[in-house]
Amino acid sequence: MSEAGNRDDASAEEDEEAGTTSFDAAAAERLIFFSDAVVAIAITLLAFSLPIPKGNTTAEVLRAVGGYKNQYLAFLISFFVIGSYWRFHQRLFRSIPRLDSRVTAANMIWLLAVAITPYATRVLSQNGAFGLRFTFYAAIQLMTLLCFFVMNRDLRRAGLLPDVAESQVREVRILTVAALFLISIPLAFVTQWAYLAWIAAAPATRLTVQLYERRSQPDDAPAPPAVAPD
C-alpha cells in the first residue's frame, strides 16, 4: 500500500513539474510575442511620422525633400537601430525555457525605450539645440543596451543560455556599442558629425570581439595549421 502511495506521489510530482515547465515556456513565448508586437508598432510609428514633401513641380518636390533631410536621416537611423535590437532580442530569447522577475522587468524597460524611440527620433530631427536633442536620443539607446546587458547576464547566470561563450561575446558587443553611444554624447556638443560614432559600431564591435576571443584563448591552444605557399 505504501509503495503504491509513493508511486502516486512521485507521479503527481512529475505531473506538477511538467505542468510548471509548460507554464514557464508559455510565459516566455508570450513575452516574446508581446515584444515583437511592440517593436512592430514602433517601426510603424516611425514611418507615420515621416513628412510628406509638397510641390507643384519636380524641382519643388526635390527641394522639399532636401529640406526634410534631417527627418529622413533620423528615420533611417532609428529603423536600423530598432531592427538590430529586434534581431538581438530574437537571438537572446530563441531557446529560453523560463524567465525570472529581473529578466521580465529589464525586458519591459527595454520595450519602454523602444516605444519612446519614435518620439526621440522626432526630437532628434528638429533644428536647433543639436547637442541636447542628440543626447536625449543617445540616452534612450544607452538604456536599451543596459537592459540587454542585464537580461543576457541574468539568463547566463541562471544557466538558461545554451552557449555560455556566445553569451560572453554578446556582452562584449553590447558594451562596445554602449561605449560608442556614450562617447558620441560629448561629441554632439562640438560637431554634428557625432553620428559617425554610431556608424563605427559595426567595425568597432568586430575588432573588440576579435581581441576578446584572442585574449580568452588558452596559451596552450594549438596553433592554426600553416598554409603551404602556392
N, C-alpha and C positions, 0 to 999 in steps of 0.2 A: 504493500500500500504506500509506504514511504517512497519507494523507488518511482512508482507511478506519479506521485506528487512532485518529486524532484524533476522528473521529465516534463511535467506540465509547467512547473515554474521556469525551467530553462527555456521551454518553447515560448512561453509568454515573454520572457526577457528578450529572446531573439526577435520576436514579432515587434516588440516595442522599439528595439534598436533599429530594426529595418524601417519601421514607420518614422522614427526620428530622422534617419538618414534621408528618406524620401522627402520629408518635410524640409530639411535643410537644403537639399538640392533644388526643390521647387522655389524656396525663398531666394536662393542665389539666381535662379533663372528669372524670377520676377524683377529683381533688381537690375539685371542686365537688360531686360526688355524695357523697363522704365527709363533707364539711362539712354538707350538707343532712341527712344521717343523724344526725350528732352533735347538730345543732340540734333535730331532731325528738325525739330521745331526751331531751334536756334539758327540753323543754317537757312531755313526758310525765311525767318525774320530778317536775316542779313540781306537776302535778295529783295524783300519788300521795301527795305529802306533805301534802295538804290534810286538816285534821282533820274528822272527821265529828261533827256536833252530835248529842247524845243527849238524850232526854227522853221522858216518857210522855204529856205533853200539849203542845199547841201553844205554850203560854206557856213551858214548859221548853225546848222546842227553840229558840224565838226567843231566849230568854235565853242558851242555849249558843252560838248564832250570834253574838250580841253579844260574848260572851266570847272568841271567836276572831277578832274583827275585825282584829287586827294580822296574823294569818296570812293572812286573805283579801286584805287590802290589799297585803301583800308579794307574794302570788301574782300579783295583777293588775299590779303594777309590773313584776315580773320577766317576766311574759308579754309585755307590750308592749315591754319593753327587748330581750328576745331576738328578738321578731318584727321589731322595727325593725333590729336588727343583721343578721338574715337577709335582709331586703329590700335593705339596703345592700350586703351581700356579693353578692347576685344581680346588682345593677346594676353593681358593680365588675368582676365576672368574666364578664359575659354575652358578651363578644366578645374574650376573651384567647386568642391563638393559642399561646402558650407561657408557661412560668414559669421563674424563676430560683431559686437556693437561698435568697436572702434573703426573697423573697415566700413561698416554701413554709414557711420557718421561722416567719415572722410569722403565717402562717395557722394553723400548729399551735399557737402560743402563744395566738392568738385562740380556737381550739377548746378549749384548756385552760381559759380564762376562762369560756367558755360552759358547759363541763361542771361547773365549780365553782359556777356561779350558783344551781342548786337548793339546794346546801348553804348558800351565802351567804344565800339567801332565808330558810331556816330559822333561821339565826343572827340575821338582822335582825328576825324576827318574835317573838323571845323577849323577855321582860320584863327590865328592869334593864340598866345599863351601855349606855344607848342610844347615846351618842356613840361608844363603841368598836365596837359592832355596826354602826352606820351607816357608820363609817369603813372597816371591812372590806369591806362591800358596795360602797361608792363606789370603793374602791381597785381592786376587780375590774373595775368598769366603766371606770375610767381605763385599765387595762391593755388592755381590748378596743379602746378608742378609739385608743390609741397604736399598736396593731397595725394598725388600719385606716389610720392616717396613714402608717405605714411602707409598707404594701402599695400604697396609692394613689400615694405619691411615687415609689417604685421602678418601678412599672409606667409611670408618666408619663415618667420619665427614660429608660426603656428604649424609649420610643416604641411601647408596646403598647396605649395607650389612644387610641381614635379621636378623641376630643374633648378637647383639652388644656384649653380654657377650662372645660369642665364639671368636669374633674378638679381644677382650681384652686378652683372654687367648692365642690367636695366637701370639700377640705381646710379651707376656711373653716367649713363646717358642723361638721366633726369637732372643730376647735379650739374652737368656741363651746360645743358640748356638753361637751367635756372641761373647759373653764374653769368651767362651772356645777357639774359634779360636784366639782371641786376646791374651789370656793367653799363648797359645801354641807358639807364636812367640818368646818371650824371652827364653822359654824353649828349643827351637830348637838350640840356640847358646850354650847350655850346654850339651844336650843329644839328640840323635836321637829317644829316646822314647817319644818325644813330640807328636807323633801320638796318644798317649794314651789320650791326652786331647780331641781329636776329637771323639775317641771311647766312652768317658764318656758323650757325648752329650745326648744320649738316657736316661740313668738313671738320669742325672742331670736335664733334661727337665721335666721328670715326677715329680721329687722332687719339683722343683720350682713351677710347676703348682699346685701341692697339697698345698704348702704353700700359694700361691696366693689365691686359692679358699677358704682356711681356713680363711685367713685374711679378704677377701671380704664378707664372710658370716655374716649377721647381728647378733648382740649379742642376740636379742630376737628370733632367729630362733629356731624352735622346735628341741629338741634333737632326735637323731635316736632311734627307739624303742629298748628296751632291748631284748636281745635274751635269752630265757629260757634255763637253763642248761639241758644237756641230762640226 
